[in-house]
Amino acid sequence: MFFQLIDRRYEKKSTIVTSNISLSDWTDIFTDNMLASAILDRLVHHSSIVNILGSSYRTAEALSKVGQKED
């Protein structure tokens, strides 16, 4: 189903995908490696990839709230 969506939009529409999983690990998520490769091929062709590194601000925020409740 995801492949069909990406395939229909390929070279026709803009598509934004966000993930906390690196591209090299996508084959571990999909049960079919050929399907994962086909999806990635369409996604990365003509794409701009932005990798954001660093710790999660949500985790830091949640930890600060826990600390405030204990006070």
N, CA, C, O and CB atoms as a CASP TS submission, in Angstrom:
PFRMAT TS
TARGET T0000
AUTHOR 0000-0000-0000
METHOD Language model
MODEL 1
PARENT N/A
ATOM      1  N   MET     1       0.818  -1.182   0.000  1.00  0.00           N
ATOM      2  CA  MET     1       0.000   0.000   0.000  1.00  0.00           C
ATOM      3  C   MET     1       0.874   1.264   0.000  1.00  0.00           C
ATOM      4  O   MET     1       0.607   2.202  -0.751  1.00  0.00           O
ATOM      5  CB  MET     1      -0.937  -0.012   1.204  1.00  0.00           C
ATOM      6  N   PHE     2       1.917   1.288   0.841  1.00  0.00           N
ATOM      7  CA  PHE     2       2.825   2.430   0.865  1.00  0.00           C
ATOM      8  C   PHE     2       3.531   2.559  -0.482  1.00  0.00           C
ATOM      9  O   PHE     2       3.697   3.663  -1.002  1.00  0.00           O
ATOM     10  CB  PHE     2       3.858   2.285   2.009  1.00  0.00           C
ATOM     11  N   PHE     3       3.944   1.422  -1.042  1.00  0.00           N
ATOM     12  CA  PHE     3       4.594   1.453  -2.354  1.00  0.00           C
ATOM     13  C   PHE     3       3.664   2.047  -3.402  1.00  0.00           C
ATOM     14  O   PHE     3       4.092   2.865  -4.217  1.00  0.00           O
ATOM     15  CB  PHE     3       5.030   0.040  -2.775  1.00  0.00           C
ATOM     16  N   GLN     4       2.399   1.649  -3.390  1.00  0.00           N
ATOM     17  CA  GLN     4       1.442   2.167  -4.376  1.00  0.00           C
ATOM     18  C   GLN     4       1.296   3.679  -4.259  1.00  0.00           C
ATOM     19  O   GLN     4       1.215   4.373  -5.272  1.00  0.00           O
ATOM     20  CB  GLN     4       0.072   1.494  -4.202  1.00  0.00           C
ATOM     21  N   LEU     5       1.261   4.189  -3.048  1.00  0.00           N
ATOM     22  CA  LEU     5       1.174   5.632  -2.840  1.00  0.00           C
ATOM     23  C   LEU     5       2.403   6.338  -3.408  1.00  0.00           C
ATOM     24  O   LEU     5       2.281   7.309  -4.155  1.00  0.00           O
ATOM     25  CB  LEU     5       1.023   5.950  -1.345  1.00  0.00           C
ATOM     26  N   ILE     6       3.581   5.845  -3.051  1.00  0.00           N
ATOM     27  CA  ILE     6       4.821   6.459  -3.529  1.00  0.00           C
ATOM     28  C   ILE     6       4.928   6.330  -5.043  1.00  0.00           C
ATOM     29  O   ILE     6       5.330   7.275  -5.721  1.00  0.00           O
ATOM     30  CB  ILE     6       6.045   5.813  -2.851  1.00  0.00           C
ATOM     31  N   ASP     7       4.576   5.179  -5.568  1.00  0.00           N
ATOM     32  CA  ASP     7       4.658   4.957  -7.014  1.00  0.00           C
ATOM     33  C   ASP     7       3.728   5.892  -7.782  1.00  0.00           C
ATOM     34  O   ASP     7       4.112   6.424  -8.823  1.00  0.00           O
ATOM     35  CB  ASP     7       4.321   3.503  -7.345  1.00  0.00           C
ATOM     36  N   ARG     8       2.508   6.100  -7.280  1.00  0.00           N
ATOM     37  CA  ARG     8       1.562   7.002  -7.955  1.00  0.00           C
ATOM     38  C   ARG     8       2.044   8.448  -7.942  1.00  0.00           C
ATOM     39  O   ARG     8       1.793   9.191  -8.891  1.00  0.00           O
ATOM     40  CB  ARG     8       0.189   6.916  -7.295  1.00  0.00           C
ATOM     41  N   ARG     9       2.724   8.848  -6.889  1.00  0.00           N
ATOM     42  CA  ARG     9       3.185  10.233  -6.761  1.00  0.00           C
ATOM     43  C   ARG     9       4.539  10.464  -7.425  1.00  0.00           C
ATOM     44  O   ARG     9       4.923  11.609  -7.662  1.00  0.00           O
ATOM     45  CB  ARG     9       3.268  10.614  -5.298  1.00  0.00           C
ATOM     46  N   TYR    10       5.266   9.387  -7.727  1.00  0.00           N
ATOM     47  CA  TYR    10       6.624   9.478  -8.257  1.00  0.00           C
ATOM     48  C   TYR    10       6.675  10.329  -9.524  1.00  0.00           C
ATOM     49  O   TYR    10       5.984  10.046 -10.503  1.00  0.00           O
ATOM     50  CB  TYR    10       7.172   8.082  -8.545  1.00  0.00           C
ATOM     51  N   GLU    11       7.492  11.366  -9.493  1.00  0.00           N
ATOM     52  CA  GLU    11       7.712  12.318 -10.585  1.00  0.00           C
ATOM     53  C   GLU    11       6.453  13.077 -11.005  1.00  0.00           C
ATOM     54  O   GLU    11       6.420  13.670 -12.083  1.00  0.00           O
ATOM     55  CB  GLU    11       8.267  11.593 -11.774  1.00  0.00           C
ATOM     56  N   LYS    12       5.411  13.062 -10.155  1.00  0.00           N
ATOM     57  CA  LYS    12       4.188  13.806 -10.456  1.00  0.00           C
ATOM     58  C   LYS    12       3.865  14.829  -9.374  1.00  0.00           C
ATOM     59  O   LYS    12       3.413  15.933  -9.678  1.00  0.00           O
ATOM     60  CB  LYS    12       3.019  12.848 -10.622  1.00  0.00           C
ATOM     61  N   LYS    13       4.093  14.474  -8.133  1.00  0.00           N
ATOM     62  CA  LYS    13       3.727  15.320  -6.992  1.00  0.00           C
ATOM     63  C   LYS    13       4.885  15.377  -6.006  1.00  0.00           C
ATOM     64  O   LYS    13       5.730  14.482  -5.968  1.00  0.00           O
ATOM     65  CB  LYS    13       2.444  14.789  -6.295  1.00  0.00           C
ATOM     66  N   SER    14       4.911  16.422  -5.223  1.00  0.00           N
ATOM     67  CA  SER    14       5.895  16.518  -4.141  1.00  0.00           C
ATOM     68  C   SER    14       5.442  15.650  -2.976  1.00  0.00           C
ATOM     69  O   SER    14       4.252  15.556  -2.676  1.00  0.00           O
ATOM     70  CB  SER    14       6.086  17.996  -3.685  1.00  0.00           C
ATOM     71  N   THR    15       6.404  15.026  -2.334  1.00  0.00           N
ATOM     72  CA  THR    15       6.102  14.158  -1.200  1.00  0.00           C
ATOM     73  C   THR    15       7.130  14.406  -0.107  1.00  0.00           C
ATOM     74  O   THR    15       8.333  14.427  -0.367  1.00  0.00           O
ATOM     75  CB  THR    15       6.091  12.658  -1.623  1.00  0.00           C
ATOM     76  N   ILE    16       6.657  14.592   1.098  1.00  0.00           N
ATOM     77  CA  ILE    16       7.547  14.747   2.246  1.00  0.00           C
ATOM     78  C   ILE    16       7.370  13.527   3.139  1.00  0.00           C
ATOM     79  O   ILE    16       6.251  13.148   3.484  1.00  0.00           O
ATOM     80  CB  ILE    16       7.252  16.076   3.032  1.00  0.00           C
ATOM     81  N   VAL    17       8.482  12.926   3.504  1.00  0.00           N
ATOM     82  CA  VAL    17       8.468  11.770   4.393  1.00  0.00           C
ATOM     83  C   VAL    17       9.396  12.076   5.556  1.00  0.00           C
ATOM     84  O   VAL    17      10.540  12.485   5.356  1.00  0.00           O
ATOM     85  CB  VAL    17       8.899  10.458   3.646  1.00  0.00           C
ATOM     86  N   THR    18       8.908  11.880   6.756  1.00  0.00           N
ATOM     87  CA  THR    18       9.762  12.027   7.936  1.00  0.00           C
ATOM     88  C   THR    18       9.868  10.671   8.621  1.00  0.00           C
ATOM     89  O   THR    18       8.907   9.903   8.666  1.00  0.00           O
ATOM     90  CB  THR    18       9.200  13.111   8.920  1.00  0.00           C
ATOM     91  N   SER    19      11.041  10.398   9.149  1.00  0.00           N
ATOM     92  CA  SER    19      11.254   9.122   9.815  1.00  0.00           C
ATOM     93  C   SER    19      12.397   9.243  10.802  1.00  0.00           C
ATOM     94  O   SER    19      13.332  10.018  10.594  1.00  0.00           O
ATOM     95  CB  SER    19      11.537   8.010   8.794  1.00  0.00           C
ATOM     96  N   ASN    20      12.321   8.488  11.858  1.00  0.00           N
ATOM     97  CA  ASN    20      13.439   8.418  12.788  1.00  0.00           C
ATOM     98  C   ASN    20      14.314   7.206  12.489  1.00  0.00           C
ATOM     99  O   ASN    20      15.183   6.845  13.282  1.00  0.00           O
ATOM    100  CB  ASN    20      12.931   8.365  14.233  1.00  0.00           C
ATOM    101  N   ILE    21      14.078   6.589  11.351  1.00  0.00           N
ATOM    102  CA  ILE    21      14.840   5.414  10.927  1.00  0.00           C
ATOM    103  C   ILE    21      15.696   5.802   9.732  1.00  0.00           C
ATOM    104  O   ILE    21      15.198   6.385   8.769  1.00  0.00           O
ATOM    105  CB  ILE    21      13.896   4.218  10.574  1.00  0.00           C
ATOM    106  N   SER    22      16.979   5.481   9.792  1.00  0.00           N
ATOM    107  CA  SER    22      17.875   5.834   8.692  1.00  0.00           C
ATOM    108  C   SER    22      17.522   5.019   7.446  1.00  0.00           C
ATOM    109  O   SER    22      16.953   3.931   7.537  1.00  0.00           O
ATOM    110  CB  SER    22      19.353   5.596   9.094  1.00  0.00           C
ATOM    111  N   LEU    23      17.868   5.566   6.293  1.00  0.00           N
ATOM    112  CA  LEU    23      17.543   4.896   5.032  1.00  0.00           C
ATOM    113  C   LEU    23      18.148   3.499   4.962  1.00  0.00           C
ATOM    114  O   LEU    23      17.543   2.593   4.389  1.00  0.00           O
ATOM    115  CB  LEU    23      18.031   5.729   3.852  1.00  0.00           C
ATOM    116  N   SER    24      19.312   3.318   5.528  1.00  0.00           N
ATOM    117  CA  SER    24      19.967   2.007   5.489  1.00  0.00           C
ATOM    118  C   SER    24      19.216   0.951   6.300  1.00  0.00           C
ATOM    119  O   SER    24      19.427  -0.244   6.095  1.00  0.00           O
ATOM    120  CB  SER    24      21.387   2.126   6.005  1.00  0.00           C
ATOM    121  N   ASP    25      18.351   1.372   7.208  1.00  0.00           N
ATOM    122  CA  ASP    25      17.599   0.429   8.045  1.00  0.00           C
ATOM    123  C   ASP    25      16.190   0.148   7.526  1.00  0.00           C
ATOM    124  O   ASP    25      15.468  -0.655   8.117  1.00  0.00           O
ATOM    125  CB  ASP    25      17.511   0.960   9.451  1.00  0.00           C
ATOM    126  N   TRP    26      15.789   0.792   6.439  1.00  0.00           N
ATOM    127  CA  TRP    26      14.434   0.591   5.930  1.00  0.00           C
ATOM    128  C   TRP    26      14.194  -0.836   5.460  1.00  0.00           C
ATOM    129  O   TRP    26      13.066  -1.325   5.531  1.00  0.00           O
ATOM    130  CB  TRP    26      14.162   1.548   4.797  1.00  0.00           C
ATOM    131  N   THR    27      15.225  -1.508   4.985  1.00  0.00           N
ATOM    132  CA  THR    27      15.031  -2.891   4.539  1.00  0.00           C
ATOM    133  C   THR    27      14.698  -3.809   5.707  1.00  0.00           C
ATOM    134  O   THR    27      14.133  -4.883   5.499  1.00  0.00           O
ATOM    135  CB  THR    27      16.282  -3.399   3.819  1.00  0.00           C
ATOM    136  N   ASP    28      15.034  -3.412   6.927  1.00  0.00           N
ATOM    137  CA  ASP    28      14.683  -4.209   8.109  1.00  0.00           C
ATOM    138  C   ASP    28      13.203  -4.077   8.459  1.00  0.00           C
ATOM    139  O   ASP    28      12.639  -4.965   9.100  1.00  0.00           O
ATOM    140  CB  ASP    28      15.537  -3.786   9.304  1.00  0.00           C
ATOM    141  N   ILE    29      12.572  -2.987   8.049  1.00  0.00           N
ATOM    142  CA  ILE    29      11.175  -2.731   8.387  1.00  0.00           C
ATOM    143  C   ILE    29      10.232  -3.478   7.449  1.00  0.00           C
ATOM    144  O   ILE    29       9.243  -4.070   7.882  1.00  0.00           O
ATOM    145  CB  ILE    29      10.885  -1.233   8.337  1.00  0.00           C
ATOM    146  N   PHE    30      10.552  -3.440   6.172  1.00  0.00           N
ATOM    147  CA  PHE    30       9.702  -4.096   5.183  1.00  0.00           C
ATOM    148  C   PHE    30      10.101  -5.560   5.071  1.00  0.00           C
ATOM    149  O   PHE    30      11.288  -5.886   5.075  1.00  0.00           O
ATOM    150  CB  PHE    30       9.803  -3.391   3.805  1.00  0.00           C
ATOM    151  N   THR    31       9.121  -6.432   4.971  1.00  0.00           N
ATOM    152  CA  THR    31       9.413  -7.861   4.886  1.00  0.00           C
ATOM    153  C   THR    31      10.011  -8.243   3.537  1.00  0.00           C
ATOM    154  O   THR    31      10.679  -9.271   3.421  1.00  0.00           O
ATOM    155  CB  THR    31       8.151  -8.666   5.135  1.00  0.00           C
ATOM    156  N   ASP    32       9.778  -7.434   2.533  1.00  0.00           N
ATOM    157  CA  ASP    32      10.285  -7.703   1.187  1.00  0.00           C
ATOM    158  C   ASP    32      11.385  -6.685   0.859  1.00  0.00           C
ATOM    159  O   ASP    32      11.112  -5.496   0.696  1.00  0.00           O
ATOM    160  CB  ASP    32       9.130  -7.640   0.127  1.00  0.00           C
ATOM    161  N   ASN    33      12.631  -7.166   0.765  1.00  0.00           N
ATOM    162  CA  ASN    33      13.754  -6.266   0.482  1.00  0.00           C
ATOM    163  C   ASN    33      13.640  -5.598  -0.882  1.00  0.00           C
ATOM    164  O   ASN    33      14.044  -4.446  -1.042  1.00  0.00           O
ATOM    165  CB  ASN    33      15.059  -7.029   0.562  1.00  0.00           C
ATOM    166  N   MET    34      13.095  -6.307  -1.864  1.00  0.00           N
ATOM    167  CA  MET    34      12.920  -5.721  -3.201  1.00  0.00           C
ATOM    168  C   MET    34      11.929  -4.565  -3.140  1.00  0.00           C
ATOM    169  O   MET    34      12.134  -3.533  -3.779  1.00  0.00           O
ATOM    170  CB  MET    34      12.435  -6.793  -4.215  1.00  0.00           C
ATOM    171  N   LEU    35      10.864  -4.734  -2.379  1.00  0.00           N
ATOM    172  CA  LEU    35       9.863  -3.681  -2.224  1.00  0.00           C
ATOM    173  C   LEU    35      10.470  -2.474  -1.508  1.00  0.00           C
ATOM    174  O   LEU    35      10.251  -1.333  -1.915  1.00  0.00           O
ATOM    175  CB  LEU    35       8.635  -4.208  -1.447  1.00  0.00           C
ATOM    176  N   ALA    36      11.221  -2.722  -0.457  1.00  0.00           N
ATOM    177  CA  ALA    36      11.886  -1.631   0.267  1.00  0.00           C
ATOM    178  C   ALA    36      12.834  -0.879  -0.655  1.00  0.00           C
ATOM    179  O   ALA    36      12.884   0.351  -0.624  1.00  0.00           O
ATOM    180  CB  ALA    36      12.654  -2.176   1.488  1.00  0.00           C
ATOM    181  N   SER    37      13.580  -1.599  -1.465  1.00  0.00           N
ATOM    182  CA  SER    37      14.505  -0.962  -2.407  1.00  0.00           C
ATOM    183  C   SER    37      13.766  -0.136  -3.444  1.00  0.00           C
ATOM    184  O   SER    37      14.216   0.952  -3.804  1.00  0.00           O
ATOM    185  CB  SER    37      15.361  -2.011  -3.102  1.00  0.00           C
ATOM    186  N   ALA    38      12.641  -0.637  -3.926  1.00  0.00           N
ATOM    187  CA  ALA    38      11.847   0.102  -4.917  1.00  0.00           C
ATOM    188  C   ALA    38      11.274   1.385  -4.317  1.00  0.00           C
ATOM    189  O   ALA    38      11.262   2.429  -4.970  1.00  0.00           O
ATOM    190  CB  ALA    38      10.706  -0.781  -5.457  1.00  0.00           C
ATOM    191  N   ILE    39      10.806   1.307  -3.089  1.00  0.00           N
ATOM    192  CA  ILE    39      10.277   2.498  -2.411  1.00  0.00           C
ATOM    193  C   ILE    39      11.387   3.518  -2.211  1.00  0.00           C
ATOM    194  O   ILE    39      11.221   4.693  -2.537  1.00  0.00           O
ATOM    195  CB  ILE    39       9.641   2.123  -1.049  1.00  0.00           C
ATOM    196  N   LEU    40      12.515   3.071  -1.678  1.00  0.00           N
ATOM    197  CA  LEU    40      13.633   3.983  -1.439  1.00  0.00           C
ATOM    198  C   LEU    40      14.147   4.597  -2.728  1.00  0.00           C
ATOM    199  O   LEU    40      14.507   5.774  -2.761  1.00  0.00           O
ATOM    200  CB  LEU    40      14.761   3.259  -0.731  1.00  0.00           C
ATOM    201  N   ASP    41      14.184   3.805  -3.789  1.00  0.00           N
ATOM    202  CA  ASP    41      14.637   4.308  -5.086  1.00  0.00           C
ATOM    203  C   ASP    41      13.778   5.481  -5.534  1.00  0.00           C
ATOM    204  O   ASP    41      14.302   6.496  -5.993  1.00  0.00           O
ATOM    205  CB  ASP    41      14.602   3.192  -6.142  1.00  0.00           C
ATOM    206  N   ARG    42      12.472   5.349  -5.402  1.00  0.00           N
ATOM    207  CA  ARG    42      11.561   6.422  -5.811  1.00  0.00           C
ATOM    208  C   ARG    42      11.634   7.620  -4.867  1.00  0.00           C
ATOM    209  O   ARG    42      11.525   8.765  -5.303  1.00  0.00           O
ATOM    210  CB  ARG    42      10.129   5.900  -5.872  1.00  0.00           C
ATOM    211  N   LEU    43      11.819   7.355  -3.579  1.00  0.00           N
ATOM    212  CA  LEU    43      11.866   8.445  -2.607  1.00  0.00           C
ATOM    213  C   LEU    43      13.132   9.291  -2.735  1.00  0.00           C
ATOM    214  O   LEU    43      13.063  10.517  -2.645  1.00  0.00           O
ATOM    215  CB  LEU    43      11.769   7.887  -1.205  1.00  0.00           C
ATOM    216  N   VAL    44      14.271   8.661  -2.941  1.00  0.00           N
ATOM    217  CA  VAL    44      15.523   9.419  -2.940  1.00  0.00           C
ATOM    218  C   VAL    44      15.864  10.029  -4.294  1.00  0.00           C
ATOM    219  O   VAL    44      16.680  10.947  -4.369  1.00  0.00           O
ATOM    220  CB  VAL    44      16.648   8.533  -2.502  1.00  0.00           C
ATOM    221  N   HIS    45      15.247   9.530  -5.368  1.00  0.00           N
ATOM    222  CA  HIS    45      15.481  10.109  -6.688  1.00  0.00           C
ATOM    223  C   HIS    45      14.877  11.509  -6.721  1.00  0.00           C
ATOM    224  O   HIS    45      13.701  11.668  -6.393  1.00  0.00           O
ATOM    225  CB  HIS    45      14.874   9.211  -7.815  1.00  0.00           C
ATOM    226  N   HIS    46      15.620  12.500  -7.096  1.00  0.00           N
ATOM    227  CA  HIS    46      15.194  13.911  -7.127  1.00  0.00           C
ATOM    228  C   HIS    46      14.893  14.462  -5.727  1.00  0.00           C
ATOM    229  O   HIS    46      14.116  15.408  -5.601  1.00  0.00           O
ATOM    230  CB  HIS    46      13.954  14.062  -8.011  1.00  0.00           C
ATOM    231  N   SER    47      15.487  13.896  -4.684  1.00  0.00           N
ATOM    232  CA  SER    47      15.118  14.343  -3.337  1.00  0.00           C
ATOM    233  C   SER    47      16.210  15.174  -2.680  1.00  0.00           C
ATOM    234  O   SER    47      17.371  15.165  -3.090  1.00  0.00           O
ATOM    235  CB  SER    47      14.798  13.148  -2.464  1.00  0.00           C
ATOM    236  N   SER    48      15.801  15.873  -1.668  1.00  0.00           N
ATOM    237  CA  SER    48      16.720  16.559  -0.761  1.00  0.00           C
ATOM    238  C   SER    48      16.557  15.894   0.595  1.00  0.00           C
ATOM    239  O   SER    48      15.477  15.924   1.187  1.00  0.00           O
ATOM    240  CB  SER    48      16.438  18.121  -0.688  1.00  0.00           C
ATOM    241  N   ILE    49      17.623  15.300   1.078  1.00  0.00           N
ATOM    242  CA  ILE    49      17.566  14.587   2.347  1.00  0.00           C
ATOM    243  C   ILE    49      18.162  15.475   3.431  1.00  0.00           C
ATOM    244  O   ILE    49      19.274  15.984   3.292  1.00  0.00           O
ATOM    245  CB  ILE    49      18.318  13.225   2.265  1.00  0.00           C
ATOM    246  N   VAL    50      17.415  15.650   4.498  1.00  0.00           N
ATOM    247  CA  VAL    50      17.863  16.469   5.623  1.00  0.00           C
ATOM    248  C   VAL    50      17.978  15.557   6.841  1.00  0.00           C
ATOM    249  O   VAL    50      16.978  15.032   7.332  1.00  0.00           O
ATOM    250  CB  VAL    50      16.877  17.669   5.896  1.00  0.00           C
ATOM    251  N   ASN    51      19.190  15.378   7.317  1.00  0.00           N
ATOM    252  CA  ASN    51      19.417  14.590   8.530  1.00  0.00           C
ATOM    253  C   ASN    51      19.563  15.544   9.698  1.00  0.00           C
ATOM    254  O   ASN    51      20.400  16.447   9.674  1.00  0.00           O
ATOM    255  CB  ASN    51      20.678  13.676   8.393  1.00  0.00           C
ATOM    256  N   ILE    52      18.762  15.345  10.702  1.00  0.00           N
ATOM    257  CA  ILE    52      18.816  16.178  11.898  1.00  0.00           C
ATOM    258  C   ILE    52      19.397  15.332  13.019  1.00  0.00           C
ATOM    259  O   ILE    52      18.849  14.292  13.387  1.00  0.00           O
ATOM    260  CB  ILE    52      17.399  16.740  12.281  1.00  0.00           C
ATOM    261  N   LEU    53      20.507  15.795  13.546  1.00  0.00           N
ATOM    262  CA  LEU    53      21.177  15.057  14.608  1.00  0.00           C
ATOM    263  C   LEU    53      21.003  15.784  15.930  1.00  0.00           C
ATOM    264  O   LEU    53      20.843  17.004  15.969  1.00  0.00           O
ATOM    265  CB  LEU    53      22.671  14.868  14.288  1.00  0.00           C
ATOM    266  N   GLY    54      21.036  15.034  16.987  1.00  0.00           N
ATOM    267  CA  GLY    54      20.927  15.643  18.311  1.00  0.00           C
ATOM    268  C   GLY    54      19.916  14.906  19.160  1.00  0.00           C
ATOM    269  O   GLY    54      19.207  14.013  18.695  1.00  0.00           O
ATOM    270  N   SER    55      19.870  15.297  20.394  1.00  0.00           N
ATOM    271  CA  SER    55      18.930  14.647  21.301  1.00  0.00           C
ATOM    272  C   SER    55      17.531  15.232  21.114  1.00  0.00           C
ATOM    273  O   SER    55      17.364  16.353  20.635  1.00  0.00           O
ATOM    274  CB  SER    55      19.391  14.802  22.767  1.00  0.00           C
ATOM    275  N   SER    56      16.565  14.465  21.495  1.00  0.00           N
ATOM    276  CA  SER    56      15.168  14.852  21.333  1.00  0.00           C
ATOM    277  C   SER    56      14.786  15.926  22.343  1.00  0.00           C
ATOM    278  O   SER    56      15.020  15.771  23.541  1.00  0.00           O
ATOM    279  CB  SER    56      14.253  13.634  21.483  1.00  0.00           C
ATOM    280  N   TYR    57      14.205  17.002  21.862  1.00  0.00           N
ATOM    281  CA  TYR    57      13.728  18.040  22.786  1.00  0.00           C
ATOM    282  C   TYR    57      12.524  17.533  23.571  1.00  0.00           C
ATOM    283  O   TYR    57      12.279  17.999  24.684  1.00  0.00           O
ATOM    284  CB  TYR    57      13.361  19.333  22.018  1.00  0.00           C
ATOM    285  N   ARG    58      11.774  16.598  23.019  1.00  0.00           N
ATOM    286  CA  ARG    58      10.613  16.056  23.734  1.00  0.00           C
ATOM    287  C   ARG    58      11.056  15.281  24.976  1.00  0.00           C
ATOM    288  O   ARG    58      10.436  15.380  26.034  1.00  0.00           O
ATOM    289  CB  ARG    58       9.784  15.143  22.804  1.00  0.00           C
ATOM    290  N   THR    59      12.126  14.516  24.835  1.00  0.00           N
ATOM    291  CA  THR    59      12.641  13.767  25.980  1.00  0.00           C
ATOM    292  C   THR    59      13.109  14.715  27.070  1.00  0.00           C
ATOM    293  O   THR    59      12.797  14.521  28.245  1.00  0.00           O
ATOM    294  CB  THR    59      13.790  12.843  25.552  1.00  0.00           C
ATOM    295  N   ALA    60      13.854  15.740  26.683  1.00  0.00           N
ATOM    296  CA  ALA    60      14.334  16.717  27.666  1.00  0.00           C
ATOM    297  C   ALA    60      13.166  17.424  28.344  1.00  0.00           C
ATOM    298  O   ALA    60      13.195  17.654  29.553  1.00  0.00           O
ATOM    299  CB  ALA    60      15.257  17.750  26.994  1.00  0.00           C
ATOM    300  N   GLU    61      12.148  17.765  27.577  1.00  0.00           N
ATOM    301  CA  GLU    61      10.973  18.441  28.138  1.00  0.00           C
ATOM    302  C   GLU    61      10.232  17.528  29.112  1.00  0.00           C
ATOM    303  O   GLU    61       9.817  17.967  30.184  1.00  0.00           O
ATOM    304  CB  GLU    61      10.024  18.894  27.012  1.00  0.00           C
ATOM    305  N   ALA    62      10.070  16.270  28.742  1.00  0.00           N
ATOM    306  CA  ALA    62       9.376  15.321  29.616  1.00  0.00           C
ATOM    307  C   ALA    62      10.149  15.111  30.912  1.00  0.00           C
ATOM    308  O   ALA    62       9.557  15.042  31.989  1.00  0.00           O
ATOM    309  CB  ALA    62       9.174  13.977  28.899  1.00  0.00           C
ATOM    310  N   LEU    63      11.466  15.010  30.809  1.00  0.00           N
ATOM    311  CA  LEU    63      12.279  14.831  32.012  1.00  0.00           C
ATOM    312  C   LEU    63      12.215  16.051  32.919  1.00  0.00           C
ATOM    313  O   LEU    63      12.214  15.917  34.143  1.00  0.00           O
ATOM    314  CB  LEU    63      13.725  14.544  31.634  1.00  0.00           C
ATOM    315  N   SER    64      12.162  17.241  32.327  1.00  0.00           N
ATOM    316  CA  SER    64      12.068  18.444  33.161  1.00  0.00           C
ATOM    317  C   SER    64      10.716  18.515  33.864  1.00  0.00           C
ATOM    318  O   SER    64      10.635  19.001  34.992  1.00  0.00           O
ATOM    319  CB  SER    64      12.288  19.707  32.309  1.00  0.00           C
ATOM    320  N   LYS    65       9.661  18.040  33.219  1.00  0.00           N
ATOM    321  CA  LYS    65       8.343  18.024  33.857  1.00  0.00           C
ATOM    322  C   LYS    65       8.314  17.045  35.019  1.00  0.00           C
ATOM    323  O   LYS    65       7.709  17.321  36.055  1.00  0.00           O
ATOM    324  CB  LYS    65       7.257  17.662  32.839  1.00  0.00           C
ATOM    325  N   VAL    66       8.969  15.900  34.848  1.00  0.00           N
ATOM    326  CA  VAL    66       9.040  14.914  35.926  1.00  0.00           C
ATOM    327  C   VAL    66       9.788  15.512  37.106  1.00  0.00           C
ATOM    328  O   VAL    66       9.383  15.331  38.254  1.00  0.00           O
ATOM    329  CB  VAL    66       9.729  13.610  35.446  1.00  0.00           C
ATOM    330  N   GLY    67      10.878  16.222  36.835  1.00  0.00           N
ATOM    331  CA  GLY    67      11.651  16.872  37.896  1.00  0.00           C
ATOM    332  C   GLY    67      10.841  17.927  38.622  1.00  0.00           C
ATOM    333  O   GLY    67      10.986  18.088  39.834  1.00  0.00           O
ATOM    334  N   GLN    68       9.984  18.653  37.902  1.00  0.00           N
ATOM    335  CA  GLN    68       9.153  19.691  38.515  1.00  0.00           C
ATOM    336  C   GLN    68       8.086  19.080  39.416  1.00  0.00           C
ATOM    337  O   GLN    68       7.751  19.647  40.456  1.00  0.00           O
ATOM    338  CB  GLN    68       8.494  20.556  37.434  1.00  0.00           C
ATOM    339  N   LYS    69       7.552  17.924  39.021  1.00  0.00           N
ATOM    340  CA  LYS    69       6.509  17.280  39.826  1.00  0.00           C
ATOM    341  C   LYS    69       7.066  16.767  41.146  1.00  0.00           C
ATOM    342  O   LYS    69       6.362  16.743  42.155  1.00  0.00           O
ATOM    343  CB  LYS    69       5.870  16.130  39.050  1.00  0.00           C
ATOM    344  N   GLU    70       8.340  16.353  41.138  1.00  0.00           N
ATOM    345  CA  GLU    70       8.949  15.814  42.350  1.00  0.00           C
ATOM    346  C   GLU    70       9.261  16.911  43.352  1.00  0.00           C
ATOM    347  O   GLU    70       9.385  16.626  44.543  1.00  0.00           O
ATOM    348  CB  GLU    70      10.215  15.052  42.010  1.00  0.00           C
ATOM    349  N   ASP    71       9.392  18.162  42.908  1.00  0.00           N
ATOM    350  CA  ASP    71       9.731  19.281  43.806  1.00  0.00           C
ATOM    351  C   ASP    71       8.598  19.668  44.694  1.00  0.00           C
ATOM    352  O   ASP    71       8.732  20.588  45.500  1.00  0.00           O
ATOM    353  CB  ASP    71      10.159  20.476  43.022  1.00  0.00           C
TER
END
